[in-house]
Amino acid sequence: MPYVQLVGQILSTEEFGIGKNKRLVSHFSDNTGVVDLVWFQGLKYVSKSLESHKPILIFGKPSVFNGRIQIPHPEIEDVPDNLKEIARTTGTLFDNAPTTSYAIQPTFAFKPLYNTTEKMKKGFLTSSGMAKITSNLFHLLQQPFPETLPPYIVDRYKLISYDEAIRNIHFPTNPDMLRKAQLRLKFEELFYVQLNILRYAKNRQIKFRGLVFSTIGDIFNTFYSKYLPFQLTGAQKRVIKEVRADMKSGRQMNRLLQGDVGSGKTLVALMCSLIALDNGYQACIMAPTEILAEQHLETIRGFLKDMPINVELLTGSVKGKKRAAVLQSLLNGEINILVGTHAVIEDNVIFHKLGLVVIDEQHRFGVEQRAKLWQKNEIPPHVLVMTATPIPRTLAMTLYGDLDVSIIDELPPGRKPIKTIHRFDSHREQIYSMMRHELSLGRQIYIVYPLIQEKEKYIPNIDGDYSFESRDGANILTASARKKQESLDMKNLEDGYKQICTEFPEYRVSKVHGKLNPSEKNIEMDAFASGKTQILVATTVIEVGVNVPNASVMIIENAERFGLSQLHQLRGRVGRGAEQSYCLLVTNYKISENTRKRIQIMVDSTDGFEIAEEDLKLRGPGDLEGTQQSGMAFDLKIANLARDGQILTYARQAAQDVIDNDPEETNSQNDILWRRLKEMRKNNINWGAIS
């Protein structure tokens, strides 16, 4: 429940309990009802300051106790003069005291709320105290705050001045001015983010000339006419044309490829690599894990079959003579396509002529790691970054606003939509019955757990089902929340593995998690991929890159512990064959309303972009994968990417107009923009400047 403020009077005050359980309760009314104001500390001081039938303004957070609304430890102050004046024109609150109490429209009763820590509150620096300090500062500042946008932008988008916005965001004179202040400050915040991104993109195009791949030759044409395993979708054809146009333009390609799970991004990456090969250059495909890198290697070799193209693997597990041979072949140009993990960015990995870099699941790499690939060729190679995590439009415009974006929004023909089902963990027999049916048909099954062992600690679930308190700026669990967490029946992989082996003794079960060494992990994964084992019990290590068309069931235990995008990624491990596939989301029965909404979104939709938009609304941009190393050089203090998409669109257009009309940054009316942008960037590293 949000904070509220009310104008009214205390009708009566009572004390309840004894000793440490003593509390003070005042019955407060604004003539529409009664709420209880409750104090548990400082009772003597509070009781002396309370006065019945005196008009007061209270501020606090309501809760319900024993069926009654109460506000614990509210802030109380006299009714401000401006509110008294409004009250006199709108009537009285109480029939028995018309001359001393004041009616007031709630929308006029503005009170700023400032975040304060427990330590500040103990020093009597509450939100109200912060408001008084801020108010005094405004009174001391006689001169208006200097403008931060040029007049033509302020006028074009009908914004109020910066001075009006700052003063009204703290102490709005009316609801309309509050909305205008919010609009001005949100627009400005998003405008400078976009100006920063677009200015960098423009400078990069000027600074970095690109390799010119003018030829579509025998390698690409032979693969397309003789080896293409299936007809390309319209979306795949469109993306390849967009990449082709970039590669022959003379500027360095810097493109983001978004595609839902199973949409065929790997085939697109391969065909783009063949364009580089036709022009005498090498290609490199970098993946975040060895499992995914090996999967790419196997898939690419399967596509190419007997074509005379040398594709090799370089990961941390490739050592000794094998590693030396790969490095030498890479240097002399014998390797055409190198597939690997972060091992490919090591200093001793030298390419003969690197023309294209493909970075899969790019948000899993550190920006400094990705930047090293730029140094592998005298002229920076073309860059294609890929993600199977659909990115909401507003987030893409902000995090990847300097990249050109391509989207594969079609699945290959013949794929059946995955049926998603929600089951409570008390329905275990129903789940096992479904598993037995699918296994009897020769299918395979994934079971994903959030933990490896029960003793592992786990953070509170992402929905915030449990209450938090803030002390010295740190979020920690309250005692009651900690108790709830300790009592959770968290499913763990080790126990689950034993249980599955017991329930299905006639089938073989593999086990994969992050604590296995690479060779152990590969053995288990190969056994499942080849069909030697029928059930794979795993953690989220199998979230991306695992392709087993015969697997038809994905069971996610404690599904309430995962974000929507992660659930969607896990679901995408099935549905890769022609048979009907299923995803079972298993949760505790006692879950929050927010969690139920999230699970229902997964049940109702298989559209990754729709799910990503809902994830952004529910969780906010700060929680989504990759945003910690995004292109945002500035933190957003008031704008919200989940809610302010339209403002962002206007702000980006305004920034683009500035870049287009003042490419040399010499127009005097924009001096204020470039000066402020420089000030804002002074203490920030623009990680967005690295593909």
N, C-alpha and C positions, 0 to 999 in steps of 0.2 A: 504494500500500500504506500502511496507517495506521501510526502510531507504536505501538511495543510496549515493554513493560518485562519483564525476565526476572530471575530470581534463580538464581544458579549460581556457577560458578567458572571461572577461566582455567586451561586445561590446559597451554598452552605459548605462547611468543611468538617470532616470527621477523621478520627484516628482509629486505626484497627491494629490488632496484634499487640504483642509485647516483646521486649528485648530486641534481638536482632531481626525479628520478623515484623517489627513495627513499621507501619506505613501511614502516610497522610493522603487523604482523598478529598479533593474539592469537586463539587458538582457544578459544572459550567454549562451555561446555556446561551445561545444566540437567538432565542425565540423560535427556532425551528426544531429543537430537540435538546437533549442533555448528553454530555460526555463527561467522563471522570478524568480529572487531572491527578496523576498519582506520583508521589515522591517516596523514595526508599532511603534517601540519605539527606543530611542537612535539614532535618525536620524542624528544629527549633528556629533556624534562620528563615526557612520558607514560611512557617506559620505566622511569623511576625510581619512578613511582607504582604500577606494576603489580606484583602479587604473586600468584604461582600458588597454586592450591588454597585461596584465601581466599574465603569467601562474600561476594559482592558483588551489588548490584542495578544493572542497566544499563538505559538508556533511549535509544531512538533509532528511526530510520526504516529498516527493512530494504530491501534491494534485491538483485538477482541479478546476479552477475558470473562469467562462465565456468562457469555451472552451479552455483555455490555461493552460499548466502545470506550476505550481509555487511551490517554496520551501520557506516557511515562515522562517525567521530568521535562515538561514543556518550558519553552522560553516565554517569559511574560514581560510586557512593557505597556506603558500608557498608550492610549490611542493617539497617533500623530495628528497634528492640527489639520493637515490637509484632508485626512479622512473624516475628521469631525465636521468639516465644512460640507463634505459630500453627504454625510449622514443627515445633516440638518435639512438638506433638500430632498431627501428620500424617505423621511419618516422616522419612526422610533422602533426600537427593538421590543420594548416591554411596556405593556399597557399600564403597569403600576408605577413606572418611572419615566415618563415621557421627556423630562427635561434633562436627565443625566445619562441616558443611554443612547446609543447611536445605531441606526440601521445603515448598512453599507452593502453595496453590490460586491460580491466576492471577487470579481475580475479587477476591481480597483485596489485590492489589498495585496500589493506586491511587497515581498520581503526577500532579499537575496539570501541564497543558501551557499555557504562556503564550506568546503570540506576541511575538517579539523581532526587531528589525531587525538587519541586518549591523553597523551602527554600535554597537548595544548589545552584540552578541556580541564585537566587538573590544575592548570595555571590560570583558569578562568578566562581562557581565550577561546570562547565559543564562536559559533557562526554569527551570533548577534554582535559579539565583540569585534569580529572581523568586519562586519558591516559598518559599525561605528567608525573604525579606523579608516576604512575606505571612503566613507562619507566625508570625514574630516579632510582627507587628502584631496578630494574633489573641490572642497571649499577653498583649500589653500591654493589650488591651481587656478589662477585667474585667467591665464592665457589658454586659448583653445588648443587641443591636441593637433599637431600638424597633419595635413592631409597625406595619405599614402597611395592614392590613385590619381591619375591625371583627370582633369575636369571632364574631358570628352567621354571617358569610360563611366564616370559617375553619372553624367547626364544620360548617356545612351541606355544604361540599364536601370535608370530611375532609382539610384541609391541615395541614402542620406549621407551626410558628411561623416568622416571618421570620428570627429569629436562627438557628434550626436550619438553615434553608435556606441562608443565606449561608455558614455555617461548613462545611456538608456539600457545598456545590457546589465548594468549594476542596479540602477534605480530608475526604472521606466516610469514615465509620467502617465502612460495609459497603455492599454493592451496593444494598440496599433503601433505605437513607438517601439514596444518590445519586439514585435514581429519584424519591423523595419530594421532594428538594430541587429537582430539575428541574421536577417537576410544579408545585410551589408558585410558583417564579419565572416559569415560562411562563404560568401562570394569571394571576398578578398583572399581568404585562406586558400581556397581551391584554385583561384586565379594564379597565385604565385607558385603553387605546386605545378600547375600546368605550364606556366611560363618557363619555369626552371627546366622541365622535361623537354619542351619543344625547342627551347633555345639550345639545349645540349644536342638534340637530334639534328638541328640545322648545322651547328658547328661541326658535328661528326661527319656529316655529308660533305662539308667543305674540306675538312682536314684529311679524311681517309678516302683515297681513291680505291676503287674496287677492281678485283681481277675481272677481266672481260671474257666471259665464256660465250663465245659467239657460235659455237658449233653444237649441233645435235647430230652425233655421228653413228658409226656402226655399232658401238657397244649399246647405246640406248635403244636404237632401232631394232637391233637383233633381239634384245630382251623383250621389247614391247611386242614384237610380231611372233616370236617363237617360244618365249619362256614365261610370259605373264600368266600366272596360275588361274586368274579369273578376270572377268570384265571389271574395269575400274568404275567406281561410282562417280556420279557427276561431281560430287564434292572433291574427290581425289583428283579428278582431272583439273578442276578449277584451281586447286592449291598448286599443282605442278606447274600450271601456266603462270601463276603469280610468282613462284620461285624462279622459273625460267626467265621471266621479264626482269627480275632483280639481278640475276647473274650476268645478263648481257648489257646492263644499263651503264656500266662503268663506275657505279658506286657500290660500296660494300653492302651486301645484304645483311640485314639485322632483323630477322622475322621470327615471330612467335607463332607456332602451330598448335592450335588447340584441337583436340579430338577426343571424343568420348571413348571409354574402354571398348576395345574391339572394333574401332572404326577404320583401322588400316593405316595408322601413322607410320609403322615400320616400313611398309611397302613404299610409301611416298618418300621416306628418307632414303631408301635404297635407290629409287629412280632419280632423285636429285643428286645422289652420289655418282650415278652413272654419267650424268652431265659433266661433272668435274673430271671424270676419267676420260671422257671423249675429248676434253680440252687439254689433256696431258698433265693433270693434277691428281693428287691423292685426296682421299676423304677419311675423316675420323668420326666415329660414333662413340660418344662417351655416355655411360650409364652409371647410376649411383651404386649398384651392388653387383657382385660377381655373378649372382644368379641371373640377374637381368641381362648382364653383358653376354653371358654364355647363351642365354635364350636368343638374344639378337644374332649372335654368331650362327647358331643353328638355323634360325629362320632365314637369314640372308643366304647362307650356303644352300638351303633348300630351295629358295627362289631361283638362284643362279644355276644350280645343277652343274652341268659340265662346261659352262662358259669359262673361257680362260682368264678368269679374274681371281687374283690372290687375296683372300680375306683371312686375316689373322687376329688372334686374341692377345691382349696384354692386360693382365690383372696382377694383383699382388701375389697370386699363387703361381704365376709363370716365373720360374727361377732358373738359375744355372745356365747350362748350355742352350736350353730352349729360349730363355730370355735373350741371351746374347745373339742368337740367330735371328730372332724377331727384330731386335734393334738394328742389326746390320742390314737386314733385308729392307727395313723401313728407310734407312739412310740412303741406300743405293737405288731405291725406287721399285724394288721387286714386289713390295706389298702395295696393293692398290687401295684397299680399305682396311683400316685398323679399327677394331672394336675393343673397347676397354673400359676400365673404371678410372678413378682418379690417378691410377698409375701412368696414364698417357701424358700427364702434365709434368712429370718429373723432368729435370733439366737434361738428363742423358737420353731422353726420347727425342730424336731429331728426325724430322721428315725430309724427304728429298724435295718435294714440292707440294705443300699442303694447300688445297684450294677450298675445301668445305669442311666445316665442323658442325656436327649435329649433336646437340646436348639433350638427352632424354631425361624426363622428370627433372628439369633444370633447377627447380626450387630446392632440391636436395643437395646441391653443391654450394659451397661457400663462394662468394663473389671473387675472392682473390684466386681461388682455384680456377674458376672459369676464365679469369683474365689472363692466366698464363698461356692459354691456347692462342691468344692473339699474337704472342711472341714467337710462334712456331713457323712463321713465314715472314719474309721481308715486307711483303704487302699483306696486311691482315686478311685472313681467309674470310669467305662468306660464312655467316653464322645462322643456323636454324635451331632455335630452341623449341622443344616440344613438351607438352604436358597433357596427361590424361585426366588431370583435375580441372574440370571446367571452371573458368574464372568469370564471375559476374561482370557485366559490362562496366559498371562504375569502377570496380576494382582494377579491371584491365586498363582502363583509361588512365588510372593513377599510378599503379605499380609498373605497368609496362607501356606507358604512354609514348615512349620514344621508339617502340618497336612497331613495325608493320605487323598486322595480325591476320592470320589465315585460320579458317575454321573448317574442320571436317564434320559436317552435321548429318551425315548419312551412315547407316550401318551396311555392311555388305549384304547382298540379296540372300535370302534363305534363312537368315537368323530369326529365331522366334524370341519375342520379348520374354524376359525372365519374370516369372511369377514370384512376387515377394509376399511372405506370410509372416504375421506376428504371432508368436506363441510364448506363453508364460512358462517358466522353468518347472512349474508343477505339472505341465502337460508332457512329461518326459516320455511316457509310453506312446503317445501319438507321434512324437518326433522319431522314436526308434522304429515305429511301424512304417513310417514313410521311408526311413533309411533302408529298412529291409526290402521294401518293395523296389526301390531304385537299384540296390545292389543285386537283387535277383535278376534284373534286366541287364546286368553286366556293366552298369554305370559306376562311377567313382564319386567320392564325397570329400569335401573340405570341412573341417571343423576348426574355427578360430576362437582362441581364448585371449583375454586381455592380459593375463599374468602367466608367468612360467611356473612359479612356486607360490604357495599360499603365504609364505613369510615375507614375500616382496611387498613393499609399501606401494600404495597407489594413491594418486592425487584425487581429490573430490571430483565427482563427475562433472562433465562440461556444462551441464545445465544449471549448476549451482543449486541443486536440490537442498543443500544444507546451508545454514546461515553462516555468515562471516562477520568478523569484527576487524577493525583496522587499528593497529597500534604502531605508532611511530612510522606510519606510512606503509606498513607491511600487512598483507592479508594473511590471516591465520584462522584455523578452525576454532569455533567456540567449543566449550566443553561438551555441550549436548551434541554438536555435530561430530566431534571426535568419537564420542560414544557410539553414535549411529554408524560411523565409518567402521569402527572396530567390529561391529556386529554384522557387517555385510557378509552375505553368502557369496563372496566373489569366486567365480569359477576359475580354476587355474589349470594350466596345461598338464602338469604331471598327474594330478588326480583324474583329470578328464581322460588322459591317455589310458590309465589303468582301468577306468570304468568302461571305456569303449572296448578295450581288449576283452574284458569280462563279458560284456553284452554281445559281442560279435566274435566269438572264438573261431568261427569258420572262415573269417576274413583276416587278411594281413593289414597291419596298421603302421604307417610311417609317422615320425615325429620330427618337426622342424621348428627351431627357434633361434634367436640371435646369439645365444651363448654357445652354440655348436661351432666348431671350427669349420672353415670352408669345405674341406674334404668330406667331413661327416655330413654337412648340409647337402653337398652335391650327391652323395650316395643315397640319402633319403629322398631327395627330389627326383633323382633319376629313376628310383624304384617306383615312385608314384607315376611319373610321366610315362614310363614304359608299361604300366599296368601290372607290375609285380605286386604292388600293394594297392588295396582298394580304398582305404580311408587315410587321409592325411590330417593329422592333428597338428596345429601350428599356431604361432602368434602372427602378428601383422607383417612378419618378414615376407609373406607371400602376397602382400598387397598389390604389387605391380610386377609385370613381366612374366608371370607364370602362365603358360599356355598348354592346357590339357583338355582338348576338345571332348574327351569322353567323360569329364567330370560334369555332373548335372545338378549337384546339390551343394550349396554353400550354407553352412550353419554357423551363425555368429553368436557366441555365448556372451551374456552381459552386453547386449547391443546398446544399452543405454550409456555405456562407457565410451562410445565412439562418436566422432563428429559425422555429420551427414555425408560430407565429401569422402571420408574414409570408408564409411559403410558402402557408399556407391562404388568406390574402388574395389573393395573386397567382393562385392556382388559381381563385379565384372570379370572375376576369375572363372565364372561359369557362363553358360549361354554361348559357348564358342563352337559348338557342334550343331548338328541339324535337329537334335532331339530337344524336347521341352525341358527347360532347366528351372530350378527353384532356389530361392534364397529365404532361409528361415531366420528371423530376427528373434532371438530368445532373450527375454528380460525377466526381472523380478516382477511380482504382481504389484508391489507397492512402488510405483514410480510417479514422478511429478506430472502435472498437467502439461508442462512444457515438453517433457520427454515423450509423452503420449503424442503430442503434435508432431514431433520430429519423426517418431516411428511411423506415424500415419502418412507423412510425406513420402517416406521410402516405400510404403505399401502402395500408394496411389500413383507414383511416378517413376519412370525409368529414364527420364530426360535429365542428363547430368547438369545442363545449364539451368534448368528450372530448380533442381535441387541445390545447386550452388547459390542461386539467388536467395532461396529460403534460408540456407545456412548463414549467409551474410546477415540477413535480417535478425536471425535468432542469436547469433554469436558475436556479431560485429567483426570488422575487418582485422582487428588486432589478433584474433585467435586463429585466423586461417593460415594454412601452411604457406611458408615463404615470405610472409610480410615482414618478418624481422630483418630480412636482408633485401628489402625491396628498393624500388627507385625513388621512394619518398624521402627527400632530403629533410623535410620538415614534418614534425609531428602535428597532427590535426587536434586542435584544442576545442573547437566548437562544431565544425562540420562533421557530418556522419555519412559515410559512403553508402550505408544501407538505406538512408532516408532522403538524402539530398542529391539524388541522381540528376534531377532537372537543373538544379543550380550548377552542378558540375558541368553539364552540357553547355550552359551559357558561359561559364568561366573558361572552359577550354576554347570555345569559339572566340571569346574576347582575346585570349592569349595568342591564338593562331593568327588573328587579325593583326596583332602587334608584330609578330614575327614576319608576316607577309609584307606589311606596309613599311617596316623599319628593319630590313635585314642587316643593315650595317650598323644599327644601333646609334644613329647620328641625329635622329629627329629630336629636337629640343623638348618637345612636349612629352617625350617618354623618358626624360632624364630621371624623373622621380622613380620610374619603374626599375631602371637598371641600377640606380643607386641603392634602392631598397632591397633588390634581389641580392646584390653584393653583400649587404649587411646581414641578410638572413642566411646566406651561405657561408659566412665567415667561420662559424664554429660547427659546420656540418660537412660530412663527407658524402658526396653524391654517389652512392653505390649504384644508382641507376645508370651511371655512365659506363657501366661494364655489362656487356651482354651476358 
